[in-house]
C-alpha cells in the first residue's frame, strides 16, 4: 500500500466521512452481457439451438457484435436457469 493511497483515503474520509470510503459505482470492467439488454436475444438463441449452447453463443455473438468467453456465457445461462427455478 502506498502513501498516496492512504493520503487519498484520508482526504475522502475528512471530506465525506465514512461514506466517502465506500467503493464508487463505475469502477472496474463493464459487463459484456447485460441482462436487461441481452436476456431476450440469448433466450431466443437457446430456443433455436436447444442442445448446442455453443451454437447459441455463436449466434448471439453474431447478432450483437460482441464476443464472450465460454465460461462467461455458461455462467449467464446458469443464472437464467436459477431465475427460472426460483
HELIX and SHEET records of a PDB file:
HELIX    1   1 UNK A    3  UNK A   16  1                                  14    
HELIX    2   2 UNK A   17  UNK A   21  5                                   5    
HELIX    3   3 UNK A   35  UNK A   48  1                                  14    
HELIX    4   4 UNK A   53  UNK A   64  1                                  12    
HELIX    5   5 UNK A   70  UNK A   85  1                                  16    
END                                                                             
